[in-house]
Amino acid sequence: MHRRSVAVFDRFLSALGAILDKAEAHCTARNIKPEVILAARLFPDMFSFTRQVQLACDFAARGTARLAGVEPKGFPDTEATFAELKDRIRATRGYMGSFQPEDFAHAETREIRFKAGGRDMVLPGEEFLSFYSLPQFFFHLTTAYDILRHNGVELGKRDYMGAP
Amino acid sequence: MHRRSVAVFDRFLSALGAILDKAEAHCTARNIKPEVILAARLFPDMFSFTRQVQLACDFAARGTARLAGVEPKGFPDTEATFAELKDRIRATRGYMGSFQPEDFAHAETREIRFKAGGRDMVLPGEEFLSFYSLPQFFFHLTTAYDILRHNGVELGKRDYMGAP
């Protein structure tokens, strides 16, 4: 369970960090103000790029903590630069790294209580990971990628997949 | 393993079907030609909405078959209307429904051989599902959603999650 959650979040957050490097380089090369990309969104009532990255980090950190049976640590959403977003990713990966595989010994059946869309939810860990945590994580990760692609940042599927 | 693959694909493809209904209704209400939305993309060298739906179906169908140890059935990519895309989703769900939980008895350790980005890959089933199949599936599902949102179709996270 540890590998199916923490290792997956970690691999794809690492890929997101490299994507941020490319986005930043794109801004420099094209003389685009970073805050333009950071505030970009696909539709006025959708979240900005910055918020998509923060949410991807949150779903990873919170999912990890909940599966391990501890109250998730909160991260303030104060990032305003690419460097700060990369720090957020690093901090999230470090937080996940503080959990050990044995913390997930009973994760499949652990009763996970969380709020989703303002509603109180209870799911066993197995269902929480497969039907909530991973789908939410990949939603925000992909939307962050899509915002950059829509703005002309040169990325490919391999950047998203983070594959070697 | 069956539940973590087939049941997840099925839940989210069902949600995608309902999303297609909303997209079609949006076209009717706003007098938008369906082919405009079906051909929409977030950047000129990205795949169209239609192709994103086909790929989400493909990653679900192929992932299921490979985990069950059989050669994936191919589906011709001929869909040109919302109705045909909904048929594709139905056919994909029907195909996945032809597999039984016992077909996945050795799926975690099964050696999966597949092509990714033109390269021959071999992964044990567990890694294939967590690090390849699910991430690819959610990528195309989310990008389909993002294309519709970008074009003004009124959708929310609940539509994506397919939650009751």
Interface residues (C-beta under 8 A of the other chain):
Chain A: R3 R4 A7 V8 R11 F12 L42 F43 M46 A116 G117 E126 S130 F131 Y132 L134 P135 Q136 F138 F139 T142 T143 Y145 D146 R149 H150 G152 K157 R158 Y160 M161 A163
Chain B: R3 R4 A7 V8 R11 F12 L42 F43 M46 A116 G117 E126 S130 F131 Y132 L134 P135 Q136 F138 F139 T142 T143 Y145 D146 R149 H150 G152 K157 R158 Y160 M161 A163
